[in-house]
Every structure is written in structure tokens, then in C-alpha cells.
Amino acid sequence: MKSFFKSFFAALLAMFVFCILGFFIFIGLIASLSSTEKPTIGENGVLVLDMTNTYKEQAIENPFAFLNKAEEIDVPSLYNVQRLLKHAKNDANIKGVYMLCANNPNGYGASEELRRAILDFKASGKFVIAFGETITQKGYYLGAAADKVYCHPQGGLDWSGYSTSMLYLKGMLDKLEIQPQIFYAGKFKSATEPLRETQMTEANRLQTGIWLGDLYNQFLKAVADTRKMDTANLRALAMNGSIQTANDALKNHLVDGLLYDDQLKAEINQRLKAEKNAKINFVSLGDYEKASDYQQSGDGRIAVVYADGDIVGGKGDNESVGSDEFRTLLRKLRLDDDVKAIVFRVNSPGGSSLASDVIWREISLTRKSKPVIVSMGDMAASGGYYIACNADSVFANEGTLTGSIGVFSILPNFQPFFKNKLGITFDGVKTAPYADMGNTNRALTEPEKRFLQNGVDSIYHTFKSRVAEGRKKDMEYVDSIAQGRVWTGSRAITVGLVDKIGGLQDAILCAARMSKLSSYKLREYPEKKNILEQVMENYQKSVSSSLVKSEIGEKEYQLLQQVKQVRQMVGEPQSRLPFYLNQQ
């Protein structure tokens, strides 16, 4: 028996040592896969711009992307794509751009900035060719900026117009006997609508029709400008359902040809003045980023801070804006004399009202010592606008969704569900009438409902006062443009919610002017995590989300995310957009 335990513990120790060694070998393998070895571009390069990728505000390295064939390992950030295209304009090794535009998962604001960068590159005289076997409308928004747009002979182009839909849960909640108990301020505040209505209210239908119409008009105008067509004719093609096949798209001058892959490559070789079947030196954005020295340098320093995702209390993560992390970060930058200005890039639908106020306070303090310029991404709405409204200057894209100045709170009552559906009841003892206020196992009393509504109204008043102070407007005017109403960037500038139309680069140039910097370098925050932190943080998230998507499908996965967001909204006052907008 003694020899058995000796052998057993020796084997156990060996297994433990093996696991530790295996772990560090695995970390080393991941680090080698994400190494920054500088590739060689070579002559006659054609930069591949794959618009089917999602270009995030900050490039988050995912060491486990190779486990999922659908994910690319090296995808630059949105701003870096723009800088790379600008660098490629004057790079003798890059002769043109080959754009894959079958689909475009990027938001409207991001797409607008990408399109401007493509047009700027095209102004150099180098060619831009776009191709998609079948092309969606958002893909075509970018593809139409090219010199030539091609699709597959048996493919096609979607030209059906824009639509948006929302998931309504009230009927299900009624059947389950779950009472959402909702409190809100702002007649256009539609975030809680799916829980209290079975269809759009007239106020929400009105505002949605306006901002969706704005986005569609921007799309038609952009296509008309580059394709030399009339917006009325383009609109008529959608109204009449005229584009059903690839030949329809060709006949109506939306594409320049119907090509197979070999014919497309022959076209590129012709542009390169090479043999018809010569091998083309395609250069991915990831390789070009590693090979290029495109980042500017200078004496001064401008900090670019990315607030990307839902606004939450606490630390947050890669996909959210944590109030604790951003409070600490902004304070650090405020006290750093080497940082001459801050560009605050906001791409957020909002979230916790309290967390938004924490960040707003730090922006207000920072403005007293150095310029703070806001650049809005796809959206800077509700809480996202809360943290942006007090900057020295606010930039937005025409397609940015902003405003939504309103507040709501949800406290569901599950008592009828538990009692009538499951036979579960609750009871307890308390030392004061409101000691158990907030419990979801009973209905709120009338005084408690007044408490909660008063709290929402108070936060709404504070929100409007922040906007009035930051935008130098009176409260009565702010109230008239608030009420939870969503505005596009093009309309927000007319009502005074933003100052200028432009992207992140425009905001950076503004920050340089305000801080009187003739040369400067950029430093981006939050800073990248080291490889071990990335591995520990990304492994479970990357693998689990990929598995769920593959099992239930993309649309069903989006529904699951909506349910998760409903759960996150319970119990804390929120300033956020409708929890999900399905725009097509």
C-alpha cells in the first residue's frame, strides 16, 4: 500500500508539472502566432480591402481567432484602416485597391468614414475595383465609391430600400403573467417599448421613420454622386422592385459588369499592365499594417480615448465602458502634462445613468486644463450623449445616431408567474414598510411606484441640465429636443446637439489646432493588454460565442443577445437606445 501511494503521488506530481509546462508552451505558441514580424510588400501590390470584416474602434487581438475560420487574426482598427489607405496613396508599391463588398457589417457612421477614406485614396489616381458575388445595400454603399463595381453573372445586387424591426415581448410576458413595471421620462423613449407594447407607438414610428429616411437619403445621395445618377431614379428602382437579377443591376448602371473570378483578375492585371494570367500581388490590410510605418510622430501628444460599448458601473471589459476604469483613465490623462489634448471617441448606445454621470464629471474636470474633443462613431445616444455633451467641440458623422435624451427604469414583478405557473409563493419579515422594495417577488405599492418615477424624473432633469450646460442652451429648448428622441448626425447639427460633421481624423485635427500643436503623436487608450491577459479574457468568450452561433445561427444569436440586454436593464435607471435595432 505504501508503494501504491508513493507511485500515485509521483504520478499526480508529474501530471501537475506536465500541465504547468503545457500551459506555458501553449502561451508561447499563441505569442508566436501573434508576433509582429515585418512582412515584405513587394512591387505592384494590390491592397485588399475586405469590407465583410467588422472594423472595431480598437483592434483587439484575438489569439484564438485561428480556431474559428470565420474570424481573421489580423484585422486593423477602423481608424487604422483610414490611415493605411492614406499611406497607400503615396506608396509606390501599392498600385490600387481591390475591395470585397459583398457585405458590410459595419455601422453607418463607420461606413461613412471608410467611404471617405476610399474616395480620398481614389483621388490619387490609383485604381479602386469593387466586387461581390451578391452585394448588399450596405456593401454597395462602400463599393459604389470604386472606379468600377462588378458582381457575379449569377449573383446580384440588393436594391430594396431600408427597413428596421424591433422584437416585442409584451404578449409573451402577458401569457407568462410577468409584469414589467416600467418607469420612464421622454415620450420618444422607446427602449422599454418592447416590454409594454405589442407594436410601435406613433411617437416611435414617427422618429424611426425620420432617422431611417435620413440614412436612406444619405445612401442614395452617396451612390448618385459617385455613379453620376439621379437620386429620384435610384429611389424609383427600389419603389418599383426593378433590381431582381444581376442583369437588372447592369442594365440600370448600378454595376459596370458581370464577371467571374478569372475575368476579374484579368481586369486587375490589365490595370497593372501585366500578363492576363500573371499572379497578382494581393496585400492584406493586416500585412500592410505590419509592413508600413504610417503612424505620425511629433513633439506634442494627443490622447485618443475610445468609449466603445454599453456604459456600465465598475471596471467593464473590452465590449463595455466601465465607469471605474474610465474615471481613473481620464484623471490620469488630465494630470499628465505631456498630454496636450484628448479626443474622446464615443461609440455607445448608452447604459447606466449613474455610470454616465461619473464619466461626465471627469470630462468636465478635464476640460478645465486641456481641450476635450468628442468624435461620435455609429452612435452616441442617451448615456452615450450624456458623456459627450460637455466637450469643447463635438463631431459626428451624418449617419451617427445620437440624442435619445431620456431615462427609464424597469423592476419586474414575477409573483403571478411563480404562483400561477409554478406554484411557488414567497413570504418574509421586514422592519420597515419599504425594506423589501425592489424585490421582484411582489408588486410595487403606489407609494413605491411614485418613488421610482420621481427618481427617473430627477435623473432626467439632471440629464437635461448637463446638456443645457454643455451645449449652452436653455432648459426649455433642451426639453423640446430631448424626450428620448433619436437624431441622425445631419439633423443633430441643426438642433445644436453637435458642432460639426466629420470623423475621428477631423476631431484629431481640431484637437491639434486647439492645443496649438504643429506636430504631434497619438496615444490610444485604453491601452492594449498583454498576451497572458488576452488569453485569459478571450478564450472563453471567443470559443463559447462561436459555438453558440454555429449551433443556433446568427439571427437566433442576436435574439439571445436581446434577451441578455433586457436582463441587464433591470433594477437600475438607464439612459440608452432601444435595446436592439435590426437595420437592413
N, C-alpha and C positions, 0 to 999 in steps of 0.2 A: 504493500500500500504506500510505503514511504517513497519507493522509486516511482510509483504511478503519479503521486502529487508532484514530485520533482520534475518528471517529464512533462506533466500538464502545465505547470507554471513556466517551464522553459519554453514550451510551445506558445503559451499565451504572450510571454515577453517578446518572442521572435515575431509573432503576429503584430504586436503593437509597434515594434520598431519598423517592421515592413510597411505598415500603414503610414507611419510618420514619413518615412523615406519616400513612399509612393506619392504622398501629398505634395512634398516639396519638388519632386520630379515633375509632377503634374503642373505645379505653379510655374516651374521653369519652362515647360513646354508651351504653356499659354503665353508666357512673357516673350518667348522666341517668336511665336506666331504674330504677336503684336509689336515686333521690333520695328524700328524706323530706318531700316536700311534704304539708302537713297537709290532709287531706280534710275536708269538711263532712258531718256525720251527718244532720242534718235531724230533723224531728219524726216521731213514730210509727214509729220504727225497729224492725226485727226482726233481731236478731243471728243470723247463720247460723253454726252450729257443725257444721262438716263433719268427722265422725268417720272418714271414709275417708282423711283425711290422717294421716301419721305426725308426731306432735309430739315433736321431739327434745328432749333435755335442754337444749341450747343451740341457739338459732336460728342456723343457718349460712346466710348469704346466698349464694345460688347465682345469679350474674349470667346464667348460661346456661340457667336453667330455662325461659325462653321458647322455647328450641329444642326442648323436649320437652313436648308438650301435656299429658302425664300429670302433670307437675310444676307446682306452684304457686310463684309467685315469692315471695310474702309469707306465710309460714306461721310464726306465733309459736312460741316455745318452750313446752314443757309447763307450766312454772311461770307463764309469762306468760298462757297461756290461763286458768289458775286465777285470776290477778289481774284479768284482764279481766272475767271473769264476776262476780267480787266487786264490781268497779267498776260494772258494768252494773246491779247490784241497785238502786243509788241514783241511776242516771242517768235523768232524766225523759224523755229522748229514746228510750230503749230500753224497748219495751213487752213484749217477750217474746223467746223463743229458738226458732228453727226448727232442729232437729237432723237432719242427714242421717246415718242409722245403718245403711245397707245393709251396710257392712263396717267393721271396726275393726282396722287393722294394728298398733295399739299393744300393748305388752306388758301383762301382768296387773297389775303394780304401777302403771304409768302409767294404765291404765284405772280402777283403783281411785281414784286421785287425781282424775281427771277426773269420775268419778261423784259423788264427794263435793262437788266444786265445782258440779255441776249441781243437786244436792239443796239446796245452800246458796242458790243463785240462786232456786230454786223456792220456798224459804221466804219470799221477799219478796212472794209473791202474784202475781207476773207469770207469764204462761203459758209452758209449755215443750211444744212439739209435735214429736214424732219421726216420721220417715218413711223408709222404704226400699222400693224395688220388691220386692226379695228381701232378707231380713235374716239375716245370720249370727248365730251364738250370741254371739260377742264383740261384734258390733254391737248385739245385743239387750240385752246386759248394761248398756250405756250408755242405749239407747233406753228401757228399762223404767223409768228414773228420771224420764221425762217425765210430764206430766199425761195425755197421750194418745199412743198409738202406732198408726200406720197403715201398711199396706202396700198394694201394688197388687193389684187383684182377680185378676189372672192371675200374681201373684208368689207369695210365700210366706215362711215362716219356718223356718229350720233348727232342729230340736229333737231332735237325735240323740245328744246326750251328747258328752263329751270323749274325745279319743284322742291318742296321741303315737306317733311311729315314729322309728326310727333306721336309718341306712344301714350295712350290714355289708359289709366289703370283704375279709374273710379268704379266702373262696372264690376271688375274683379273684386275690389275692396268691399263693395256693397254685398256681393254674394258671400264673401267671407265674413261679413259683419265686422269689418275693421274700420274704425272711424279715424280719419287722418288728423282732425283738429288743427286747422291751418289758420295762421295769423299773418297778414301781410299789409304792406303800405305801398301804394302805387297802382293805379288802375290798369297799367300795361304790364305789371309784374307777373309774368306768365310762368315762372319757374314751377309754381305749385299747381298750375292748371291741370296737368295730367292726373292729379290726385283728387281734384274737386269738380272736374267737368268730364263729360264724355266726348266733347268736341271743342274746337276753338271758340273762345268768346269773340264777340265782334271787335272788341278793342285789340285783341291779339291778332285776329285775322287782318285788321287794318294795318297794324305796324309791320306784320310779317310780309304782307303784300307790297309794302313800300320798300323795305330793305332788300327783299328778294328781287323786286323790279329794278332797284338801283344796281345790284350786282349783274343782272342780265343786261341792262343797258350798257354797263361798262364792258361786258364781254362783247356785245355787238359792235360797239364803237372801236374796240381794240382790233377786232377782226376786219372791220371796214377800213381802218387806217392802213393796215399792212397789206391787205388783199385788194385795195383800191376798189371797194364795192360800196353800195349804199345800204345804210342800216335798215331802211324800210324794206328793201328787197330781202335782206337777210332775215328780218323778222317774219316776212311773208312765207319764206321757205319753211319755217317752223310751224307757223299757223296752218299751213296747207298740208303738212306732212310730206313735203316734196322729196326729202332725202331718205330713201329707204335702202338703196344699194350703193356700192362703190361707184358705179357708173353715174348715178344721180349726182353724187358729190363732184365727180369730174365734169359732168355736163353743166353744173351750176357754178363752176370755177372755185369750188372750195378746196380742191386738191389739184395738183399740177400733173399728176399721172398715176397710173395703176401699175405697180412694179412688183416683181418677185425679187427675192433677196439677191440673186446673181445680177439682175438688171440694175438694182440699186447700187451695188458695189461697182459695177461698170461705170455708172454715173459719177460716183465719187472718184474713181481712178481717172476719169476724163477731166475732172476738176483739178486733180493733182498732176495732170499731164503725164500719166503713167500708162503702162500697158493695160489692156482691158481686164486681164485676169491676174494682174500683179497683186501680191499680198499687201494689204493696207496696214499701215502702222497706226492701229487704233490705240488711243491712250485713255485709260480710265481716269476719272476725276481723282480717285484715291491715289493712283500712282503719280499723277501730275502734282498733287498736293505735296507728296513726299519729295518729288524731284525739284520743285520750284522754290525759289527764295522770293516770295511775294509779299511778305509782311513788311510794313514800313517801319522805320526807326527814326528817332529824333531825341531832342533834349527833354521835352516835357512828357508827361504821362497822362493818358486819359483812361479811366476805368470804364469798361463796359460790363454792366451787371444785368444778367438775364433772369427775369422773373417769369418762369415758364411753367404753367400748370395751375391746378387748383390752389387757392390760398388757404392754408391750414395753420392751426396753432402748433407750437412745438418745433421740432427740428425739420420735419419734412423729408423728402427724398428727391431722387432725380426727376420725378414726374410731378412734383408739387413745390409750392413756395411756402416754406416753413417760417413763421414769424420770428422764432428764436434765432434761427440761422441768419436771416436777412437783417434783423436788428443788429446783431453782432457784426456782420459784414459791413453794413453801411456805416456803423460807428467807427469801425477800423479805417475805412476809406476816408471818412470825414476828418479823422485825426492825423492822417498821413499827409504831410506837407508836399510830398513828391507827386501826389495825385492832384492834378490841377482842375479836373472836371470829371463829372460822372454822367455817362449815358445809361439811362435806366430803360432797358428793353423789356416791355411788358407784353406778354402773350398769355392772357389768363381770362377765363370766364368768370372769375371771382371765387367766392367761398366764404369763409368765416368772417363776419363783420368785425369781431374783436381783433383777429389776426391782421385784418386790413388796416385797422386803426393803429396798431403797433408799428407797422411798416410806414404808414403815412407820417407818423411822428418823426421817425428817423429821416425821412425825406425832407420834412420841414426844417429840422435842425441842420441838416447838411447844406441846404440852400443858403444858409446864413454865412457859410465860409467858402463855398465854391459853387460854380454853376452846376445845375442838375437838369439835363435834357431828357425828356421821355420820347422813346420811339415805340409806337404800337405795332404789334405783329398782326396775326389773323384776328385777334380780338383782345380788347382791353375793356371789358364790360363789368358793370356792377362793382364788385370788390376790386376788379382789375382797374376800373376807372378811379376808384377811391384812392388807390396808391399812386395814381398817375396825375391826379388833378392839381397837385400843388407844385409842379415842376416849373422851372423858369420858362421853358418852351416845350410844347407838345406836338410831336409829329405823328401823323397817321397815314396809312395808305388809303386810297379811295375805297377799297373793298374791306377795310377793317370794320369789324362790328364793335361798337363802343356805346357808352352811355349806360342804359339799364340801371339808372339811379333809383334803387328801391331796396326793400328789405322784407324778408319773410322768416317765419319760424314754424316748425312742424313738431307736434307732440302727439303721436298716435295713441288711440285707446284700443287695446286688444281684449278688453274684458268680455264683450259679447262673443268674440271669436273663440276665446278659450272656454267660456261657459257653454255656449250653444253648439259648438262644433266638436270640442274635445272633452267636455265635461269637467274642465279644470276651473276651480274657484280660488280666490285669494282672500286673506283676512290678515289683520295685524293690529298693532297698538301704536299710538303716537302721543307725543307730549304737547303738541300744538296743532291747531287746525290745518296748517299748511306744511307740516313736517314732511309729508309724503308727496308734496306737489312735484310733479314731473314723472311720477311713476306711470308706466304705460299699462298697468293692470286695472285702471279705473278711469272714468270720465272726469274731466275738469269741472269744477263748480263754476258758477257765474262769476264770483269774485276772482277766481284764479284765471279765468279767461280774460277778465279786464286787466289783470296784472300783466299777462303775456302780451296783449295787444298794446298796452301802454308802453311796454318795453320795446316792442317793434317800432311804435311811433316815435319814441325817443331816439332810437338809433337812426331812424330815417331823417329826423330833424338834424341830428349831428352830421350825417352824411351830406345833406344839402348845404349845411353851413360850411363844411370843408370845401365843397365845390364852389360856393359863393366866395369864400376867402381866396382860394387858389386861382379862380378864373376872373376874380374882380367883377362879380355880378351881384345884383341884389337878390334876396331870398325869394321874392315873389317871381322874378324871372326864372330862377333856377327851378322853382317848383313847376313852372309851366313846361319846361323841357325835361323834367325828371319823370316822376310817376312810373318808373320802371321801363320807360320807352327805349328801345334799341335803335341806334342810329348808325348808318354807314359813315365811313370817314368823310366822304364827299358831302354829306349833309351835316355832319358834326362840325365842320369848319364854319358853316353858315350860321349855326346857332351858338357858336363860341365855345364848344367843348374841346376843340383842338385848335392849334395855331396855324399849322402848315401841312400840306400834303407832301409826303416824302417817306423814304425808307430809312433803314439804320444808318447807311452811309451819309445821308443828308443830316441826320441828327449828330453824327460824329463831327462833321464839318462845322455845324453850328456850335458845338461844344468847344472846338478849337478856336473859333472866332471869339466866343465869349470869354475864353480864358487867355486870349491873345497869344496863342501858340502858332508859330510859323512851321515848326516841325515837332512831331510827337510820335510816340509809340503807344500801342494799345495793350492793355492788360485785361483779360477776360475773367469774370467771376460768375458764380462760384468756381473755384479752381478745380482742376481735374483730380480725381482720386488716384492713388497708386494702384498697381496691378492687383495686390492682395485684396484691397478694399473692393475693387471692381469685381473680382472673382466671387467674393463672399456675398456681395449685394446682388449681382446679376444672375448668378447661376439658377437659383430657384425661380426667380421672376421670368427669365428667358425661357427655360425649359417648360415650366408649368403653363405659361401663356401660349406657347407654341403647340403644346399637346392639346390644350382645350380648343384652340382654333381649328386644329386639324380634325378633331373629333366632331365638333358641333357646327363648324362653318363660320365664316366671317360675320354674316348678318346676325346669326344667333349669338355670337360672342359679343357683338355690340349691344344686343338686348340685355345680356348678362351684366355688361358694364353699366347700363342704365339703372338696373335694379340695385347694384352696388352703390351708385351715386345717391339714389333715394335714401338708402340706409345711412349714408354719411351725413345727410342733411338733417337728420332727426335730432332734436334736443338742443340745437344751438342756432341763434339768429344768423341768417345767411344773406349775403349780398352776392347773387350770382345769376347768370343767364339760365334759361330753361336747361334742364339737366342734359338734354341731348337734342341736337338739331341734325336731322338727316337731310342734308342738302345734296341735290343731284343736278 
